[in-house]
Amino acid sequence: MHEAANGMHEAQTRETNRDDWRTLHTGTRESAARALRTDLLHAGITEADLSRRVTEAWAGSVVTVASTGRQFRVTRTVAAAPTVSLSDRGAS
């Protein structure tokens, strides 16, 4: 798997809570993307706009739901893959 070779991709789906952002979901890219789609649908994004809005959020934009004023964004990190040195494996 390409992602595993470059470290674990993690993402947070976040929603504004006044001036602060509160984390809704944290996990792999795939699980955070599924959660974001669900959150945006429940917040009032129409099915017709959903793909575009998810793409905007993944690109780092803040997505505002016009009917409710709720705002969402995604933050992403790549956790470094663990490394094992020969000394850690008991080699001499």
N, C-alpha and C positions, 0 to 999 in steps of 0.2 A: 504494500500500500504506500503510495507516494507521501501521504501526510506523515506516516510513522517514521519514514526516513528523515524527515525534516523536523521532527518534534511533534508534540501533541498540540493541535490547534484547539484553543478554548475560546469561548465567546460568552458575553453577558448580554442579555436583552434587558434594557433598562427603561424605566418610565419616569418622567418628571414627577416630582412631588414637591410642589412649590419651587424653591430654588435648588433643591437637592435632587439627585437621581437615586432612585431605589432600584436595586437589582431584582429582576423578576426571575431570571433563569441563568444558570451557569452550566456549561458542559461543552461537549464537542461542538464543532461547527454545525453538524447536522442536527443535533438535538436543539441547539439554540435557534437555528433557522426555523425548525418546525414550531417551536414555541413562539417565535416572533410572528409567524404567519397567523397562528391561532389568536395571539393577543391583538393583532391588528384587525382581524375579522370581528372579534368580540367588541373592539373599541369603536367599530363603525366604518372601517374602510370597506368599500364595495369590492366584490369579487373581481370586477373589471379593472380596478386600480391596484389590486393586491400585489401582483408580480412587480409592477413598477415601484411601489412603495417599499416592498421588501428589498429590492435592489438598491434603492436610495439609502435605506437604513444600513445595509451591509457596506455601502461605500462610505459610511461615516456621517451621513446627513441626519439631521433630526427630522423625523416624520411627524407632522401634526395632523391629527384627525379633525377635519373641519367641523363636524357636527358636535363633537364633545370637547375639543380643545386639548385633549390628551396628547402628549408627545412621547415618542419612543426613539431610541437609538440603540445601536449595537456597538460594543467595544470588543476588540479582538486581541488576543495575545497568542504567541506561539511559545509553549514551554519547551525548553531545551531537552533533547533526548538524553536520558541518563547515559553516562559513559562509565566504563569499567576499565581500570588500569590493570596491567599484569600483576602489580604488587597487591591489588585488592583480591586477586584470584588465587593467591598463595604461590605464585611462580617465584623461583629463585634464580 
